[in-house]
């Protein structure tokens, strides 16, 4: 069991796993199961048509550039021109590669200046190629153009596990302590609007009484924006995903389902309310969020904008939950063999 990790680290690893999966999927089409060594098969699951399975390794030789290689790389993204971006957290930079995966340039160095970064924990790209970086060590949001030049930013001292940006360059942050799920900012840092109700314990886990201590930590989410500026959110500590329209209206909410989700839920309660008399479920990832130790349900989210499928990296290591555009479960994928007990 991996205990006492910062949420930033877990979400970063989550993003790397999910986005590497999507990159491999892009190269392996049309077979969407090309990255799966084994599919999770159960009567509760809607099975897709028979597809040929192929073993794919995510691990390749790490390139060396600027005298040193990656140190804790996270979040692989691709812009509209086909360039790839990798957040290299412990080297305090974003590395940019061309469509052939040749290194072009880096954004950021360790420091506090306008073009510096200090342990970035997330980033997003808009339709104009601007890069928005969560510069957590400096308590700010940094904005760069597609050539790597600093063009703006603002102070952001509040916690937010993730960042998203719409086509207008508006910045979406999960500032739950402000009283709403999502806070939307301009590029100058002006609070434009807020939307989304905070999660209650009774809603996340029916049958349990509400407790105000858990409202903010249960409302921590990871986010992804589709091509129509709809926002998808997945709750880090609850088996729920939601979709909001560009105006912030909730379009749908779905509960994650299946025996693996049941195990993760039991792990959540075992960690939250330990009971020696009950069966022990060891969660893969446990985090201290807002002063409360909780087991993670979902670590990251990504969208395939071509098929509109949703990919969630679960708290169970190396397992991706795949849903359709309405949030309905399709299958589970893993680059490793799944545990026989699940």
Secondary structure, 3 states (H helix, E strand, C coil): CEEEECHHHHHHHHHHHHHHHHHHHHHHCCCCCCCCCEECCCCCCCCCCCCCCCCCCCCCCCCCECCECCCCEEEEEECCCCCEEEEEHHHCEEEEECCCCCEEEEECCECCCCCCECCEEEEEECCCCCEEEEEHHHCEEEEECCCCCEEEEEECCCCCCCEEECCCCCEEECCHHHCCCEEEECCCCCEEEEECCCCCHHHHCCCCCCCHHHHHHHCCEEEEECCCCCEEEEECCCCEEEEECCCCCEEEEEECCCHHHHHHHHHHHHHHCCCCCCCCCCCCEEEEECCEEEECCEEEEEEECCCCEEEEEECCCCCEEEECCCCCEEEEEECCCCCCCC
